[in-house]
Amino acid sequence: MKKDNLKNKTTERLQSDLKGLKIATGALAGILIVLFAMTLYNSITKKEFDPLMIVAISLSAILPLQFSNMKKIETELKTRKENN
């Protein structure tokens, strides 16, 4: 997210976006943990590599981007709180 874009949004909108990001990121993290655990279990029990593990590892690259966006929104909200 661009900082200018964050400055144009209302505080209520930013809080709503932050809440949505937290829910989506939590759900994604949970699903990726389950997917990784299942593919690891399948790899161990079948004694061959499960290709779906690559999907879990690849999609986990989204998480740092989401955390970065949440941090930017939290910083903007904190700045607005200090200015008021």
PDB file with SEQRES, HELIX, SHEET and CRYST1 records, atoms N, CA, C and O in Angstrom:
SEQRES   1 A   84  MET LYS LYS ASP ASN LEU LYS ASN LYS THR THR GLU ARG          
SEQRES   2 A   84  LEU GLN SER ASP LEU LYS GLY LEU LYS ILE ALA THR GLY          
SEQRES   3 A   84  ALA LEU ALA GLY ILE LEU ILE VAL LEU PHE ALA MET THR          
SEQRES   4 A   84  LEU TYR ASN SER ILE THR LYS LYS GLU PHE ASP PRO LEU          
SEQRES   5 A   84  MET ILE VAL ALA ILE SER LEU SER ALA ILE LEU PRO LEU          
SEQRES   6 A   84  GLN PHE SER ASN MET LYS LYS ILE GLU THR GLU LEU LYS          
SEQRES   7 A   84  THR ARG LYS GLU ASN ASN                                      
HELIX    1 AA1 LYS A    3  ASN A    8  1                                   6    
HELIX    2 AA2 THR A   11  LYS A   46  1                                  36    
HELIX    3 AA3 LEU A   52  LEU A   59  1                                   8    
HELIX    4 AA4 ILE A   62  ASN A   83  1                                  22    
CRYST1    1.000    1.000    1.000  90.00  90.00  90.00 P 1           1          
ATOM      1  N   MET A   1       0.832  -1.178   0.000  1.00  0.00           N  
ATOM      2  CA  MET A   1       0.000   0.000   0.000  1.00  0.00           C  
ATOM      3  C   MET A   1       0.877   1.241   0.000  1.00  0.00           C  
ATOM      4  O   MET A   1       1.910   1.293   0.668  1.00  0.00           O  
ATOM      5  N   LYS A   2       0.460   2.206  -0.736  1.00  0.00           N  
ATOM      6  CA  LYS A   2       1.197   3.450  -0.781  1.00  0.00           C  
ATOM      7  C   LYS A   2       0.816   4.310   0.422  1.00  0.00           C  
ATOM      8  O   LYS A   2      -0.326   4.281   0.880  1.00  0.00           O  
ATOM      9  N   LYS A   3       1.770   5.064   0.920  1.00  0.00           N  
ATOM     10  CA  LYS A   3       1.484   5.937   2.051  1.00  0.00           C  
ATOM     11  C   LYS A   3       0.441   6.991   1.696  1.00  0.00           C  
ATOM     12  O   LYS A   3      -0.420   7.303   2.518  1.00  0.00           O  
ATOM     13  N   ASP A   4       0.505   7.550   0.470  1.00  0.00           N  
ATOM     14  CA  ASP A   4      -0.468   8.549   0.057  1.00  0.00           C  
ATOM     15  C   ASP A   4      -1.872   7.955   0.072  1.00  0.00           C  
ATOM     16  O   ASP A   4      -2.837   8.622   0.447  1.00  0.00           O  
ATOM     17  N   ASN A   5      -1.973   6.716  -0.333  1.00  0.00           N  
ATOM     18  CA  ASN A   5      -3.260   6.044  -0.344  1.00  0.00           C  
ATOM     19  C   ASN A   5      -3.799   5.912   1.077  1.00  0.00           C  
ATOM     20  O   ASN A   5      -5.002   6.048   1.298  1.00  0.00           O  
ATOM     21  N   LEU A   6      -2.921   5.650   2.035  1.00  0.00           N  
ATOM     22  CA  LEU A   6      -3.342   5.513   3.427  1.00  0.00           C  
ATOM     23  C   LEU A   6      -3.783   6.857   3.995  1.00  0.00           C  
ATOM     24  O   LEU A   6      -4.727   6.919   4.782  1.00  0.00           O  
ATOM     25  N   LYS A   7      -3.109   7.925   3.602  1.00  0.00           N  
ATOM     26  CA  LYS A   7      -3.454   9.253   4.112  1.00  0.00           C  
ATOM     27  C   LYS A   7      -4.811   9.726   3.598  1.00  0.00           C  
ATOM     28  O   LYS A   7      -5.462  10.549   4.242  1.00  0.00           O  
ATOM     29  N   ASN A   8      -5.238   9.223   2.463  1.00  0.00           N  
ATOM     30  CA  ASN A   8      -6.522   9.631   1.881  1.00  0.00           C  
ATOM     31  C   ASN A   8      -7.705   8.880   2.492  1.00  0.00           C  
ATOM     32  O   ASN A   8      -8.853   9.283   2.302  1.00  0.00           O  
ATOM     33  N   LYS A   9      -7.443   7.808   3.214  1.00  0.00           N  
ATOM     34  CA  LYS A   9      -8.523   7.013   3.797  1.00  0.00           C  
ATOM     35  C   LYS A   9      -8.877   7.544   5.176  1.00  0.00           C  
ATOM     36  O   LYS A   9      -8.043   8.122   5.874  1.00  0.00           O  
ATOM     37  N   THR A  10     -10.126   7.335   5.551  1.00  0.00           N  
ATOM     38  CA  THR A  10     -10.561   7.744   6.879  1.00  0.00           C  
ATOM     39  C   THR A  10     -10.017   6.769   7.921  1.00  0.00           C  
ATOM     40  O   THR A  10      -9.617   5.651   7.595  1.00  0.00           O  
ATOM     41  N   THR A  11     -10.009   7.204   9.162  1.00  0.00           N  
ATOM     42  CA  THR A  11      -9.517   6.358  10.252  1.00  0.00           C  
ATOM     43  C   THR A  11     -10.366   5.102  10.375  1.00  0.00           C  
ATOM     44  O   THR A  11      -9.838   4.012  10.597  1.00  0.00           O  
ATOM     45  N   GLU A  12     -11.662   5.247  10.234  1.00  0.00           N  
ATOM     46  CA  GLU A  12     -12.559   4.090  10.340  1.00  0.00           C  
ATOM     47  C   GLU A  12     -12.273   3.086   9.230  1.00  0.00           C  
ATOM     48  O   GLU A  12     -12.291   1.874   9.447  1.00  0.00           O  
ATOM     49  N   ARG A  13     -12.009   3.614   8.035  1.00  0.00           N  
ATOM     50  CA  ARG A  13     -11.699   2.737   6.898  1.00  0.00           C  
ATOM     51  C   ARG A  13     -10.387   1.994   7.135  1.00  0.00           C  
ATOM     52  O   ARG A  13     -10.280   0.805   6.835  1.00  0.00           O  
ATOM     53  N   LEU A  14      -9.385   2.697   7.676  1.00  0.00           N  
ATOM     54  CA  LEU A  14      -8.097   2.051   7.968  1.00  0.00           C  
ATOM     55  C   LEU A  14      -8.257   0.971   9.021  1.00  0.00           C  
ATOM     56  O   LEU A  14      -7.669  -0.105   8.904  1.00  0.00           O  
ATOM     57  N   GLN A  15      -9.043   1.246  10.043  1.00  0.00           N  
ATOM     58  CA  GLN A  15      -9.267   0.237  11.086  1.00  0.00           C  
ATOM     59  C   GLN A  15      -9.986  -0.978  10.505  1.00  0.00           C  
ATOM     60  O   GLN A  15      -9.683  -2.115  10.865  1.00  0.00           O  
ATOM     61  N   SER A  16     -10.929  -0.737   9.615  1.00  0.00           N  
ATOM     62  CA  SER A  16     -11.647  -1.829   8.961  1.00  0.00           C  
ATOM     63  C   SER A  16     -10.700  -2.647   8.078  1.00  0.00           C  
ATOM     64  O   SER A  16     -10.737  -3.877   8.089  1.00  0.00           O  
ATOM     65  N   ASP A  17      -9.849  -1.948   7.312  1.00  0.00           N  
ATOM     66  CA  ASP A  17      -8.874  -2.636   6.463  1.00  0.00           C  
ATOM     67  C   ASP A  17      -7.902  -3.463   7.293  1.00  0.00           C  
ATOM     68  O   ASP A  17      -7.555  -4.584   6.924  1.00  0.00           O  
ATOM     69  N   LEU A  18      -7.465  -2.902   8.417  1.00  0.00           N  
ATOM     70  CA  LEU A  18      -6.530  -3.616   9.296  1.00  0.00           C  
ATOM     71  C   LEU A  18      -7.170  -4.880   9.860  1.00  0.00           C  
ATOM     72  O   LEU A  18      -6.541  -5.937   9.914  1.00  0.00           O  
ATOM     73  N   LYS A  19      -8.409  -4.758  10.271  1.00  0.00           N  
ATOM     74  CA  LYS A  19      -9.115  -5.931  10.805  1.00  0.00           C  
ATOM     75  C   LYS A  19      -9.251  -7.015   9.739  1.00  0.00           C  
ATOM     76  O   LYS A  19      -9.033  -8.195  10.013  1.00  0.00           O  
ATOM     77  N   GLY A  20      -9.613  -6.608   8.528  1.00  0.00           N  
ATOM     78  CA  GLY A  20      -9.737  -7.565   7.423  1.00  0.00           C  
ATOM     79  C   GLY A  20      -8.416  -8.228   7.087  1.00  0.00           C  
ATOM     80  O   GLY A  20      -8.363  -9.432   6.841  1.00  0.00           O  
ATOM     81  N   LEU A  21      -7.337  -7.432   7.077  1.00  0.00           N  
ATOM     82  CA  LEU A  21      -6.008  -7.991   6.809  1.00  0.00           C  
ATOM     83  C   LEU A  21      -5.595  -9.001   7.871  1.00  0.00           C  
ATOM     84  O   LEU A  21      -5.017 -10.042   7.561  1.00  0.00           O  
ATOM     85  N   LYS A  22      -5.897  -8.683   9.125  1.00  0.00           N  
ATOM     86  CA  LYS A  22      -5.546  -9.612  10.210  1.00  0.00           C  
ATOM     87  C   LYS A  22      -6.298 -10.926  10.067  1.00  0.00           C  
ATOM     88  O   LYS A  22      -5.720 -11.997  10.257  1.00  0.00           O  
ATOM     89  N   ILE A  23      -7.575 -10.854   9.737  1.00  0.00           N  
ATOM     90  CA  ILE A  23      -8.382 -12.069   9.571  1.00  0.00           C  
ATOM     91  C   ILE A  23      -7.879 -12.880   8.380  1.00  0.00           C  
ATOM     92  O   ILE A  23      -7.694 -14.093   8.484  1.00  0.00           O  
ATOM     93  N   ALA A  24      -7.660 -12.214   7.256  1.00  0.00           N  
ATOM     94  CA  ALA A  24      -7.211 -12.913   6.046  1.00  0.00           C  
ATOM     95  C   ALA A  24      -5.825 -13.524   6.244  1.00  0.00           C  
ATOM     96  O   ALA A  24      -5.574 -14.649   5.814  1.00  0.00           O  
ATOM     97  N   THR A  25      -4.934 -12.790   6.891  1.00  0.00           N  
ATOM     98  CA  THR A  25      -3.579 -13.291   7.121  1.00  0.00           C  
ATOM     99  C   THR A  25      -3.595 -14.473   8.084  1.00  0.00           C  
ATOM    100  O   THR A  25      -2.875 -15.452   7.886  1.00  0.00           O  
ATOM    101  N   GLY A  26      -4.405 -14.381   9.108  1.00  0.00           N  
ATOM    102  CA  GLY A  26      -4.527 -15.497  10.049  1.00  0.00           C  
ATOM    103  C   GLY A  26      -5.075 -16.747   9.390  1.00  0.00           C  
ATOM    104  O   GLY A  26      -4.593 -17.854   9.629  1.00  0.00           O  
ATOM    105  N   ALA A  27      -6.093 -16.558   8.553  1.00  0.00           N  
ATOM    106  CA  ALA A  27      -6.677 -17.703   7.843  1.00  0.00           C  
ATOM    107  C   ALA A  27      -5.663 -18.311   6.876  1.00  0.00           C  
ATOM    108  O   ALA A  27      -5.527 -19.532   6.796  1.00  0.00           O  
ATOM    109  N   LEU A  28      -4.953 -17.456   6.143  1.00  0.00           N  
ATOM    110  CA  LEU A  28      -3.943 -17.950   5.210  1.00  0.00           C  
ATOM    111  C   LEU A  28      -2.841 -18.706   5.949  1.00  0.00           C  
ATOM    112  O   LEU A  28      -2.418 -19.776   5.511  1.00  0.00           O  
ATOM    113  N   ALA A  29      -2.384 -18.160   7.053  1.00  0.00           N  
ATOM    114  CA  ALA A  29      -1.332 -18.822   7.832  1.00  0.00           C  
ATOM    115  C   ALA A  29      -1.819 -20.178   8.341  1.00  0.00           C  
ATOM    116  O   ALA A  29      -1.085 -21.165   8.293  1.00  0.00           O  
ATOM    117  N   GLY A  30      -3.050 -20.220   8.824  1.00  0.00           N  
ATOM    118  CA  GLY A  30      -3.605 -21.483   9.319  1.00  0.00           C  
ATOM    119  C   GLY A  30      -3.711 -22.529   8.220  1.00  0.00           C  
ATOM    120  O   GLY A  30      -3.347 -23.688   8.420  1.00  0.00           O  
ATOM    121  N   ILE A  31      -4.204 -22.122   7.075  1.00  0.00           N  
ATOM    122  CA  ILE A  31      -4.338 -23.050   5.948  1.00  0.00           C  
ATOM    123  C   ILE A  31      -2.968 -23.543   5.482  1.00  0.00           C  
ATOM    124  O   ILE A  31      -2.797 -24.722   5.174  1.00  0.00           O  
ATOM    125  N   LEU A  32      -2.000 -22.634   5.434  1.00  0.00           N  
ATOM    126  CA  LEU A  32      -0.653 -23.037   5.002  1.00  0.00           C  
ATOM    127  C   LEU A  32      -0.006 -23.995   5.994  1.00  0.00           C  
ATOM    128  O   LEU A  32       0.698 -24.920   5.588  1.00  0.00           O  
ATOM    129  N   ILE A  33      -0.232 -23.788   7.276  1.00  0.00           N  
ATOM    130  CA  ILE A  33       0.308 -24.704   8.281  1.00  0.00           C  
ATOM    131  C   ILE A  33      -0.298 -26.090   8.106  1.00  0.00           C  
ATOM    132  O   ILE A  33       0.412 -27.094   8.155  1.00  0.00           O  
ATOM    133  N   VAL A  34      -1.618 -26.142   7.902  1.00  0.00           N  
ATOM    134  CA  VAL A  34      -2.287 -27.435   7.704  1.00  0.00           C  
ATOM    135  C   VAL A  34      -1.787 -28.107   6.426  1.00  0.00           C  
ATOM    136  O   VAL A  34      -1.502 -29.305   6.419  1.00  0.00           O  
ATOM    137  N   LEU A  35      -1.680 -27.331   5.344  1.00  0.00           N  
ATOM    138  CA  LEU A  35      -1.200 -27.886   4.080  1.00  0.00           C  
ATOM    139  C   LEU A  35       0.229 -28.410   4.209  1.00  0.00           C  
ATOM    140  O   LEU A  35       0.543 -29.499   3.728  1.00  0.00           O  
ATOM    141  N   PHE A  36       1.079 -27.638   4.852  1.00  0.00           N  
ATOM    142  CA  PHE A  36       2.461 -28.066   5.044  1.00  0.00           C  
ATOM    143  C   PHE A  36       2.532 -29.326   5.907  1.00  0.00           C  
ATOM    144  O   PHE A  36       3.293 -30.245   5.607  1.00  0.00           O  
ATOM    145  N   ALA A  37       1.738 -29.367   6.979  1.00  0.00           N  
ATOM    146  CA  ALA A  37       1.736 -30.544   7.860  1.00  0.00           C  
ATOM    147  C   ALA A  37       1.233 -31.786   7.121  1.00  0.00           C  
ATOM    148  O   ALA A  37       1.789 -32.874   7.272  1.00  0.00           O  
ATOM    149  N   MET A  38       0.179 -31.614   6.321  1.00  0.00           N  
ATOM    150  CA  MET A  38      -0.357 -32.761   5.579  1.00  0.00           C  
ATOM    151  C   MET A  38       0.635 -33.272   4.540  1.00  0.00           C  
ATOM    152  O   MET A  38       0.812 -34.480   4.388  1.00  0.00           O  
ATOM    153  N   THR A  39       1.277 -32.360   3.832  1.00  0.00           N  
ATOM    154  CA  THR A  39       2.223 -32.802   2.804  1.00  0.00           C  
ATOM    155  C   THR A  39       3.474 -33.405   3.441  1.00  0.00           C  
ATOM    156  O   THR A  39       4.060 -34.339   2.893  1.00  0.00           O  
ATOM    157  N   LEU A  40       3.878 -32.882   4.580  1.00  0.00           N  
ATOM    158  CA  LEU A  40       5.017 -33.467   5.293  1.00  0.00           C  
ATOM    159  C   LEU A  40       4.677 -34.877   5.771  1.00  0.00           C  
ATOM    160  O   LEU A  40       5.490 -35.793   5.649  1.00  0.00           O  
ATOM    161  N   TYR A  41       3.473 -35.043   6.314  1.00  0.00           N  
ATOM    162  CA  TYR A  41       3.028 -36.361   6.762  1.00  0.00           C  
ATOM    163  C   TYR A  41       2.955 -37.338   5.584  1.00  0.00           C  
ATOM    164  O   TYR A  41       3.402 -38.480   5.692  1.00  0.00           O  
ATOM    165  N   ASN A  42       2.393 -36.886   4.465  1.00  0.00           N  
ATOM    166  CA  ASN A  42       2.307 -37.745   3.277  1.00  0.00           C  
ATOM    167  C   ASN A  42       3.692 -38.117   2.761  1.00  0.00           C  
ATOM    168  O   ASN A  42       3.921 -39.252   2.343  1.00  0.00           O  
ATOM    169  N   SER A  43       4.605 -37.167   2.790  1.00  0.00           N  
ATOM    170  CA  SER A  43       5.969 -37.445   2.323  1.00  0.00           C  
ATOM    171  C   SER A  43       6.652 -38.487   3.202  1.00  0.00           C  
ATOM    172  O   SER A  43       7.373 -39.356   2.712  1.00  0.00           O  
ATOM    173  N   ILE A  44       6.414 -38.386   4.507  1.00  0.00           N  
ATOM    174  CA  ILE A  44       7.053 -39.329   5.428  1.00  0.00           C  
ATOM    175  C   ILE A  44       6.429 -40.715   5.306  1.00  0.00           C  
ATOM    176  O   ILE A  44       7.143 -41.717   5.261  1.00  0.00           O  
ATOM    177  N   THR A  45       5.098 -40.777   5.252  1.00  0.00           N  
ATOM    178  CA  THR A  45       4.443 -42.088   5.226  1.00  0.00           C  
ATOM    179  C   THR A  45       4.614 -42.803   3.883  1.00  0.00           C  
ATOM    180  O   THR A  45       4.744 -44.026   3.850  1.00  0.00           O  
ATOM    181  N   LYS A  46       4.616 -42.062   2.789  1.00  0.00           N  
ATOM    182  CA  LYS A  46       4.770 -42.683   1.471  1.00  0.00           C  
ATOM    183  C   LYS A  46       6.232 -42.813   1.050  1.00  0.00           C  
ATOM    184  O   LYS A  46       6.549 -43.478   0.064  1.00  0.00           O  
ATOM    185  N   LYS A  47       7.104 -42.177   1.801  1.00  0.00           N  
ATOM    186  CA  LYS A  47       8.547 -42.198   1.526  1.00  0.00           C  
ATOM    187  C   LYS A  47       8.883 -41.657   0.142  1.00  0.00           C  
ATOM    188  O   LYS A  47       9.816 -42.117  -0.516  1.00  0.00           O  
ATOM    189  N   GLU A  48       8.102 -40.672  -0.280  1.00  0.00           N  
ATOM    190  CA  GLU A  48       8.400 -39.951  -1.517  1.00  0.00           C  
ATOM    191  C   GLU A  48       7.913 -38.517  -1.347  1.00  0.00           C  
ATOM    192  O   GLU A  48       7.001 -38.247  -0.565  1.00  0.00           O  
ATOM    193  N   PHE A  49       8.528 -37.604  -2.087  1.00  0.00           N  
ATOM    194  CA  PHE A  49       8.229 -36.184  -1.955  1.00  0.00           C  
ATOM    195  C   PHE A  49       6.836 -35.863  -2.479  1.00  0.00           C  
ATOM    196  O   PHE A  49       6.460 -36.295  -3.568  1.00  0.00           O  
ATOM    197  N   ASP A  50       6.075 -35.107  -1.700  1.00  0.00           N  
ATOM    198  CA  ASP A  50       4.744 -34.654  -2.118  1.00  0.00           C  
ATOM    199  C   ASP A  50       4.884 -33.270  -2.763  1.00  0.00           C  
ATOM    200  O   ASP A  50       5.272 -32.318  -2.085  1.00  0.00           O  
ATOM    201  N   PRO A  51       4.581 -33.144  -4.032  1.00  0.00           N  
ATOM    202  CA  PRO A  51       4.768 -31.866  -4.733  1.00  0.00           C  
ATOM    203  C   PRO A  51       3.926 -30.710  -4.181  1.00  0.00           C  
ATOM    204  O   PRO A  51       4.257 -29.547  -4.408  1.00  0.00           O  
ATOM    205  N   LEU A  52       2.853 -31.013  -3.468  1.00  0.00           N  
ATOM    206  CA  LEU A  52       2.042 -29.942  -2.901  1.00  0.00           C  
ATOM    207  C   LEU A  52       2.800 -29.141  -1.839  1.00  0.00           C  
ATOM    208  O   LEU A  52       2.396 -28.032  -1.489  1.00  0.00           O  
ATOM    209  N   MET A  53       3.891 -29.702  -1.333  1.00  0.00           N  
ATOM    210  CA  MET A  53       4.695 -28.974  -0.362  1.00  0.00           C  
ATOM    211  C   MET A  53       5.271 -27.705  -1.006  1.00  0.00           C  
ATOM    212  O   MET A  53       5.459 -26.693  -0.331  1.00  0.00           O  
ATOM    213  N   ILE A  54       5.544 -27.765  -2.284  1.00  0.00           N  
ATOM    214  CA  ILE A  54       6.059 -26.591  -2.997  1.00  0.00           C  
ATOM    215  C   ILE A  54       5.010 -25.476  -2.997  1.00  0.00           C  
ATOM    216  O   ILE A  54       5.350 -24.298  -2.883  1.00  0.00           O  
ATOM    217  N   VAL A  55       3.763 -25.844  -3.121  1.00  0.00           N  
ATOM    218  CA  VAL A  55       2.681 -24.857  -3.089  1.00  0.00           C  
ATOM    219  C   VAL A  55       2.634 -24.177  -1.723  1.00  0.00           C  
ATOM    220  O   VAL A  55       2.508 -22.956  -1.643  1.00  0.00           O  
ATOM    221  N   ALA A  56       2.732 -24.951  -0.663  1.00  0.00           N  
ATOM    222  CA  ALA A  56       2.708 -24.389   0.689  1.00  0.00           C  
ATOM    223  C   ALA A  56       3.881 -23.438   0.908  1.00  0.00           C  
ATOM    224  O   ALA A  56       3.710 -22.355   1.468  1.00  0.00           O  
ATOM    225  N   ILE A  57       5.045 -23.834   0.475  1.00  0.00           N  
ATOM    226  CA  ILE A  57       6.237 -22.992   0.644  1.00  0.00           C  
ATOM    227  C   ILE A  57       6.121 -21.728  -0.204  1.00  0.00           C  
ATOM    228  O   ILE A  57       6.465 -20.637   0.251  1.00  0.00           O  
ATOM    229  N   SER A  58       5.641 -21.874  -1.422  1.00  0.00           N  
ATOM    230  CA  SER A  58       5.512 -20.721  -2.322  1.00  0.00           C  
ATOM    231  C   SER A  58       4.491 -19.709  -1.811  1.00  0.00           C  
ATOM    232  O   SER A  58       4.743 -18.504  -1.821  1.00  0.00           O  
ATOM    233  N   LEU A  59       3.357 -20.198  -1.371  1.00  0.00           N  
ATOM    234  CA  LEU A  59       2.318 -19.291  -0.887  1.00  0.00           C  
ATOM    235  C   LEU A  59       2.683 -18.633   0.437  1.00  0.00           C  
ATOM    236  O   LEU A  59       2.108 -17.606   0.798  1.00  0.00           O  
ATOM    237  N   SER A  60       3.626 -19.209   1.156  1.00  0.00           N  
ATOM    238  CA  SER A  60       4.038 -18.587   2.415  1.00  0.00           C  
ATOM    239  C   SER A  60       4.779 -17.272   2.182  1.00  0.00           C  
ATOM    240  O   SER A  60       4.969 -16.499   3.121  1.00  0.00           O  
ATOM    241  N   ALA A  61       5.198 -17.008   0.946  1.00  0.00           N  
ATOM    242  CA  ALA A  61       5.858 -15.740   0.623  1.00  0.00           C  
ATOM    243  C   ALA A  61       4.882 -14.566   0.702  1.00  0.00           C  
ATOM    244  O   ALA A  61       5.313 -13.415   0.769  1.00  0.00           O  
ATOM    245  N   ILE A  62       3.599 -14.833   0.695  1.00  0.00           N  
ATOM    246  CA  ILE A  62       2.597 -13.785   0.797  1.00  0.00           C  
ATOM    247  C   ILE A  62       2.545 -13.215   2.219  1.00  0.00           C  
ATOM    248  O   ILE A  62       2.249 -12.034   2.400  1.00  0.00           O  
ATOM    249  N   LEU A  63       2.826 -14.035   3.211  1.00  0.00           N  
ATOM    250  CA  LEU A  63       2.688 -13.611   4.598  1.00  0.00           C  
ATOM    251  C   LEU A  63       3.524 -12.387   4.960  1.00  0.00           C  
ATOM    252  O   LEU A  63       2.985 -11.470   5.579  1.00  0.00           O  
ATOM    253  N   PRO A  64       4.810 -12.318   4.613  1.00  0.00           N  
ATOM    254  CA  PRO A  64       5.567 -11.108   4.963  1.00  0.00           C  
ATOM    255  C   PRO A  64       5.000  -9.838   4.331  1.00  0.00           C  
ATOM    256  O   PRO A  64       5.068  -8.766   4.933  1.00  0.00           O  
ATOM    257  N   LEU A  65       4.444  -9.947   3.128  1.00  0.00           N  
ATOM    258  CA  LEU A  65       3.820  -8.790   2.487  1.00  0.00           C  
ATOM    259  C   LEU A  65       2.587  -8.330   3.270  1.00  0.00           C  
ATOM    260  O   LEU A  65       2.357  -7.134   3.443  1.00  0.00           O  
ATOM    261  N   GLN A  66       1.818  -9.281   3.729  1.00  0.00           N  
ATOM    262  CA  GLN A  66       0.635  -8.947   4.519  1.00  0.00           C  
ATOM    263  C   GLN A  66       1.024  -8.292   5.842  1.00  0.00           C  
ATOM    264  O   GLN A  66       0.412  -7.310   6.262  1.00  0.00           O  
ATOM    265  N   PHE A  67       2.054  -8.847   6.498  1.00  0.00           N  
ATOM    266  CA  PHE A  67       2.512  -8.259   7.760  1.00  0.00           C  
ATOM    267  C   PHE A  67       3.048  -6.848   7.536  1.00  0.00           C  
ATOM    268  O   PHE A  67       2.865  -5.973   8.383  1.00  0.00           O  
ATOM    269  N   SER A  68       3.702  -6.625   6.409  1.00  0.00           N  
ATOM    270  CA  SER A  68       4.212  -5.305   6.075  1.00  0.00           C  
ATOM    271  C   SER A  68       3.061  -4.315   5.885  1.00  0.00           C  
ATOM    272  O   SER A  68       3.122  -3.186   6.373  1.00  0.00           O  
ATOM    273  N   ASN A  69       2.029  -4.732   5.186  1.00  0.00           N  
ATOM    274  CA  ASN A  69       0.860  -3.867   4.991  1.00  0.00           C  
ATOM    275  C   ASN A  69       0.179  -3.543   6.317  1.00  0.00           C  
ATOM    276  O   ASN A  69      -0.249  -2.411   6.542  1.00  0.00           O  
ATOM    277  N   MET A  70       0.079  -4.546   7.198  1.00  0.00           N  
ATOM    278  CA  MET A  70      -0.525  -4.300   8.505  1.00  0.00           C  
ATOM    279  C   MET A  70       0.302  -3.299   9.301  1.00  0.00           C  
ATOM    280  O   MET A  70      -0.249  -2.424   9.969  1.00  0.00           O  
ATOM    281  N   LYS A  71       1.611  -3.428   9.231  1.00  0.00           N  
ATOM    282  CA  LYS A  71       2.504  -2.515   9.951  1.00  0.00           C  
ATOM    283  C   LYS A  71       2.336  -1.082   9.443  1.00  0.00           C  
ATOM    284  O   LYS A  71       2.319  -0.144  10.239  1.00  0.00           O  
ATOM    285  N   LYS A  72       2.212  -0.906   8.129  1.00  0.00           N  
ATOM    286  CA  LYS A  72       2.020   0.432   7.562  1.00  0.00           C  
ATOM    287  C   LYS A  72       0.714   1.051   8.036  1.00  0.00           C  
ATOM    288  O   LYS A  72       0.670   2.235   8.373  1.00  0.00           O  
ATOM    289  N   ILE A  73      -0.341   0.262   8.063  1.00  0.00           N  
ATOM    290  CA  ILE A  73      -1.635   0.771   8.519  1.00  0.00           C  
ATOM    291  C   ILE A  73      -1.569   1.120  10.002  1.00  0.00           C  
ATOM    292  O   ILE A  73      -2.076   2.163  10.415  1.00  0.00           O  
ATOM    293  N   GLU A  74      -0.949   0.256  10.809  1.00  0.00           N  
ATOM    294  CA  GLU A  74      -0.820   0.528  12.236  1.00  0.00           C  
ATOM    295  C   GLU A  74      -0.010   1.801  12.484  1.00  0.00           C  
ATOM    296  O   GLU A  74      -0.333   2.581  13.380  1.00  0.00           O  
ATOM    297  N   THR A  75       1.038   2.006  11.694  1.00  0.00           N  
ATOM    298  CA  THR A  75       1.859   3.213  11.817  1.00  0.00           C  
ATOM    299  C   THR A  75       1.036   4.453  11.483  1.00  0.00           C  
ATOM    300  O   THR A  75       1.114   5.458  12.189  1.00  0.00           O  
ATOM    301  N   GLU A  76       0.255   4.389  10.418  1.00  0.00           N  
ATOM    302  CA  GLU A  76      -0.591   5.520  10.030  1.00  0.00           C  
ATOM    303  C   GLU A  76      -1.630   5.820  11.109  1.00  0.00           C  
ATOM    304  O   GLU A  76      -1.876   6.984  11.427  1.00  0.00           O  
ATOM    305  N   LEU A  77      -2.238   4.780  11.671  1.00  0.00           N  
ATOM    306  CA  LEU A  77      -3.222   4.984  12.734  1.00  0.00           C  
ATOM    307  C   LEU A  77      -2.563   5.589  13.976  1.00  0.00           C  
ATOM    308  O   LEU A  77      -3.140   6.459  14.629  1.00  0.00           O  
ATOM    309  N   LYS A  78      -1.361   5.127  14.296  1.00  0.00           N  
ATOM    310  CA  LYS A  78      -0.638   5.660  15.447  1.00  0.00           C  
ATOM    311  C   LYS A  78      -0.293   7.130  15.224  1.00  0.00           C  
ATOM    312  O   LYS A  78      -0.412   7.942  16.141  1.00  0.00           O  
ATOM    313  N   THR A  79       0.130   7.473  14.014  1.00  0.00           N  
ATOM    314  CA  THR A  79       0.444   8.855  13.679  1.00  0.00           C  
ATOM    315  C   THR A  79      -0.781   9.742  13.817  1.00  0.00           C  
ATOM    316  O   THR A  79      -0.689  10.850  14.344  1.00  0.00           O  
ATOM    317  N   ARG A  80      -1.914   9.270  13.356  1.00  0.00           N  
ATOM    318  CA  ARG A  80      -3.144  10.046  13.466  1.00  0.00           C  
ATOM    319  C   ARG A  80      -3.557  10.223  14.915  1.00  0.00           C  
ATOM    320  O   ARG A  80      -4.063  11.280  15.293  1.00  0.00           O  
ATOM    321  N   LYS A  81      -3.346   9.200  15.731  1.00  0.00           N  
ATOM    322  CA  LYS A  81      -3.697   9.271  17.134  1.00  0.00           C  
ATOM    323  C   LYS A  81      -2.820  10.288  17.861  1.00  0.00           C  
ATOM    324  O   LYS A  81      -3.309  11.026  18.716  1.00  0.00           O  
ATOM    325  N   GLU A  82      -1.529  10.333  17.526  1.00  0.00           N  
ATOM    326  CA  GLU A  82      -0.619  11.271  18.163  1.00  0.00           C  
ATOM    327  C   GLU A  82      -0.908  12.710  17.751  1.00  0.00           C  
ATOM    328  O   GLU A  82      -0.711  13.629  18.545  1.00  0.00           O  
ATOM    329  N   ASN A  83      -1.373  12.916  16.520  1.00  0.00           N  
ATOM    330  CA  ASN A  83      -1.658  14.261  16.029  1.00  0.00           C  
ATOM    331  C   ASN A  83      -2.956  14.826  16.608  1.00  0.00           C  
ATOM    332  O   ASN A  83      -3.152  16.041  16.616  1.00  0.00           O  
ATOM    333  N   ASN A  84      -3.829  13.967  17.084  1.00  0.00           N  
ATOM    334  CA  ASN A  84      -5.114  14.440  17.642  1.00  0.00           C  
ATOM    335  C   ASN A  84      -5.019  14.657  19.087  1.00  0.00           C  
ATOM    336  O   ASN A  84      -6.000  15.052  19.717  1.00  0.00           O  
TER     337      ASN A  84                                                      
END                                                                             
